[in-house]
Amino acid sequence: MTTPLTLAPGRGPDGAVRLVVGGEIDMSNAGRLAEALDSRPGPLVVDLTEVEYLDSAGLSVLFAHADRLELVVPPLLEPVLSVSGLAALATVHRSGDQDRDRDRPRPQG
């Protein structure tokens, strides 16, 4: 059985291209995340606020795009991104830090 993952593309209130991700990111569905990131060139805000689990396969996908990502993360994921080194390569905001979370699209099941 595939781990649940939702992806909701859109634009933020500031016009920035966004991808809201929800569920769990692991080796069974990391390819879907990679495809979603690959299909959106240029700078991209990836909202991981609704992500409950992120394993090394998911981290690998994020690392491959780190130079163009701005990540919005819940407190649960902050240590993972820090220890892995991803926080040093991508811009990371804690969810709720800014108005970035306001009016964000919600992932659909």
Secondary structure, DSSP 8 states (H G I E B T S, - for coil): ----EEEEEEE-TTS-EEEEEEEEESTTTHHHHHHHHHTS-S-EEEEEEEEEEE-HHHHHHHHHTGGGEEEEE-TTTHHHHHHHTHHHHSEEEETTSSGGGTT------
